[in-house]
Amino acid sequence: MHNSHDPRVLPMRDGVNPSCVVLPSAGQGLLVDFLAQRLPAVSREDWLRRLRASEVVDEFGAAATERSAFTPGVRYYYYRELPPEPELPFHETVLYQDAHILVADKPHFLPVVPAGRYLQQTLLVRLKRRLGLSELSPVHRIDRDTAGLVLFSVQRATRGTYQALFRDRRVHKVYEAVAPWRADLPLPCIHESRLEESGHFFRMHEVPGTPNARTHIDVLEVASPWARYRLEPITGKRHQLRVHMAALGLPLRGDAFYPEVNDPPEGDYSNPLQLLARTLAFTDPLSGEARLFDSRLKLRPLTD
């Protein structure tokens, strides 16, 4: 199952491109039986409902029915459906947009892309729905808990050019964070370690071995017991800044994952992670122009 599609078959709906399933080269029976077995998250009764409503369409634009036979190798398109999502009471801002890129300022708690129970309430789907950009795609990711800048590719034709900037580490990223103040820690410093996934699928931890993650850390402001830090990730491992700061005895204020998992209940937005993707700077690979984007969002004052 994937999301590449021909917009002439099924258009984007509410900011969401249709999903696609490709039938194997061998098989028999009814299409509905295959769908129910291959994609069991949707019940057979629900597949029948969708087929009766002409909501499953083949690659030639023909709607399948409950009597459609399994046809080897044919692609079918359908819309992903989720239970109603609670509206996230925070709003993104588009800071820049041209024919090739878009830069958005993402609030805390808003996921960048659909995952789990989030579909409509994600930065990508909100922007696609609002702007009608069916090929919009994030060039990099930041955590749901992190606020700040996200760079998007507007069109598939030039997406790889911008993805290469991040892959080749040609984007200068600066973050701000609030964490405890440690007067004994010499700053600025570079913290490096080896990060690997821990038992929890979403968490990372430091392990012995050749470092694969490096962060430049400096202090911007102190109001003990808190301080505001400038963090520059030299590498781009998942949760790198959060893990590195926690390893130094400086867990980020509001961090529900590090050093311990303490997830707030659904709908509790009272203690956002104090981490902000503050600036993105790079040389535009198409125009050669120097690009510098700065978030308009701010973290909480240290004295709050």
BELUR-V831905 format. One record per pair of residues at least 24 apart in sequence whose C-alpha atoms are under 7 Angstrom apart, sorted by sequence separation. I is the first residue (numbers start at 1). J is the second residue. D is the distance in Angstrom with one decimal. If there is no record, write none. Layout:
BEGIN
i = {I & I}
j = {J & J}
d = {D & D}
END
This chain:
BEGIN
i = {139 & 190 & 191 & 213 & 190 & 191 & 274 & 190 & 189 & 190 & 213 & 189 & 112 & 188 & 189 & 187 & 188 & 187 & 111 & 112 & 187 & 88 & 111 & 32 & 87 & 110 & 109 & 204 & 108 & 109 & 30 & 31 & 108 & 30 & 31 & 108 & 205 & 30 & 31 & 108 & 29 & 30 & 107 & 29 & 106 & 107 & 181 & 28 & 106 & 27 & 105 & 106 & 181 & 105 & 106 & 181 & 27 & 104 & 105 & 180 & 181 & 26 & 103 & 104 & 180 & 181 & 25 & 103 & 104 & 179 & 180 & 24 & 25 & 103 & 178 & 179 & 23 & 24 & 102 & 103 & 178 & 179 & 9 & 23 & 102 & 178 & 9 & 22 & 23 & 101 & 102 & 177 & 178 & 9 & 22 & 23 & 101 & 102 & 176 & 177 & 22 & 100 & 101 & 176 & 177 & 191 & 21 & 22 & 100 & 176 & 20 & 21 & 99 & 100 & 175 & 176 & 20 & 21 & 174 & 175 & 20 & 174 & 175 & 19 & 20 & 100 & 174 & 18 & 19 & 173 & 18 & 19 & 173 & 18 & 19 & 18 & 180 & 179 & 179 & 179 & 178 & 179 & 177 & 178 & 227 & 226 & 223 & 223 & 178 & 177 & 178 & 177 & 176 & 177 & 175 & 176 & 175 & 176 & 175 & 176 & 174 & 175 & 174 & 175 & 174 & 173 & 174 & 173 & 172 & 173 & 16 & 171 & 172 & 15 & 171 & 172 & 15 & 171 & 170 & 15 & 15 & 14 & 12 & 161 & 145 & 146 & 145 & 147 & 148 & 149 & 146 & 147 & 148 & 149 & 146 & 147 & 148 & 149 & 149 & 148 & 148 & 108 & 105}
j = {163 & 214 & 215 & 237 & 215 & 216 & 299 & 216 & 216 & 217 & 240 & 217 & 141 & 217 & 218 & 217 & 218 & 218 & 143 & 144 & 219 & 121 & 144 & 66 & 121 & 144 & 144 & 239 & 144 & 145 & 67 & 68 & 145 & 68 & 69 & 146 & 243 & 69 & 70 & 147 & 69 & 70 & 147 & 70 & 147 & 148 & 222 & 70 & 148 & 70 & 148 & 149 & 224 & 149 & 150 & 225 & 72 & 149 & 150 & 225 & 226 & 72 & 149 & 150 & 226 & 227 & 72 & 150 & 151 & 226 & 227 & 72 & 73 & 151 & 226 & 227 & 72 & 73 & 151 & 152 & 227 & 228 & 59 & 73 & 152 & 228 & 60 & 73 & 74 & 152 & 153 & 228 & 229 & 61 & 74 & 75 & 153 & 154 & 228 & 229 & 75 & 153 & 154 & 229 & 230 & 244 & 75 & 76 & 154 & 230 & 75 & 76 & 154 & 155 & 230 & 231 & 76 & 77 & 230 & 231 & 77 & 231 & 232 & 77 & 78 & 158 & 232 & 77 & 78 & 232 & 78 & 79 & 233 & 79 & 80 & 80 & 250 & 250 & 251 & 252 & 252 & 253 & 252 & 253 & 302 & 302 & 302 & 303 & 274 & 274 & 275 & 275 & 275 & 276 & 275 & 276 & 276 & 277 & 277 & 278 & 277 & 278 & 278 & 279 & 279 & 279 & 280 & 280 & 280 & 281 & 125 & 280 & 281 & 125 & 281 & 282 & 126 & 282 & 282 & 128 & 129 & 129 & 134 & 285 & 272 & 273 & 273 & 275 & 276 & 277 & 275 & 276 & 277 & 278 & 276 & 277 & 278 & 279 & 295 & 295 & 297 & 272 & 295}
d = {5.4 & 6.7 & 5.3 & 6.4 & 5.5 & 6.5 & 6.1 & 4.4 & 5.9 & 6.1 & 7.0 & 5.4 & 6.7 & 5.5 & 6.7 & 7.0 & 4.4 & 5.5 & 6.9 & 6.6 & 6.9 & 6.6 & 4.2 & 6.4 & 6.7 & 5.3 & 5.1 & 6.8 & 6.6 & 4.9 & 6.7 & 5.7 & 5.2 & 6.0 & 5.2 & 5.4 & 6.6 & 4.4 & 4.5 & 4.6 & 5.9 & 5.1 & 4.8 & 5.6 & 5.3 & 6.6 & 7.0 & 5.4 & 5.0 & 6.7 & 4.9 & 6.2 & 6.1 & 4.7 & 7.0 & 5.6 & 6.5 & 5.7 & 6.5 & 5.7 & 5.0 & 5.7 & 6.7 & 5.4 & 4.4 & 5.1 & 4.6 & 5.8 & 6.6 & 5.7 & 5.9 & 5.6 & 5.1 & 4.7 & 6.7 & 5.7 & 5.5 & 5.4 & 6.0 & 6.2 & 5.7 & 6.7 & 6.4 & 4.8 & 5.0 & 4.6 & 7.0 & 6.2 & 5.5 & 5.6 & 6.4 & 5.7 & 6.2 & 4.9 & 5.8 & 6.3 & 4.7 & 6.5 & 6.9 & 5.2 & 4.4 & 5.9 & 5.2 & 5.6 & 6.7 & 6.9 & 5.7 & 6.4 & 5.0 & 4.8 & 6.6 & 5.4 & 6.6 & 6.0 & 5.8 & 6.0 & 5.7 & 6.6 & 6.9 & 5.0 & 4.6 & 5.9 & 6.2 & 5.6 & 6.5 & 6.8 & 4.9 & 6.0 & 5.5 & 6.0 & 5.3 & 5.8 & 6.8 & 4.6 & 6.5 & 6.8 & 5.4 & 5.5 & 5.9 & 4.5 & 5.9 & 5.3 & 6.8 & 5.8 & 6.8 & 6.0 & 6.2 & 6.9 & 5.4 & 5.4 & 6.9 & 4.5 & 5.8 & 6.4 & 6.9 & 5.2 & 5.4 & 6.7 & 4.5 & 6.3 & 6.4 & 4.9 & 5.6 & 6.9 & 5.2 & 5.7 & 6.8 & 4.9 & 5.8 & 6.6 & 6.1 & 6.7 & 5.0 & 4.8 & 5.7 & 6.4 & 6.5 & 4.9 & 6.4 & 4.7 & 3.7 & 5.4 & 6.3 & 6.8 & 6.9 & 6.4 & 5.8 & 6.5 & 5.2 & 5.4 & 5.4 & 4.8 & 4.3 & 6.6 & 5.9 & 6.2 & 6.0 & 7.0 & 6.0 & 5.8 & 6.7 & 6.5 & 6.2}
END
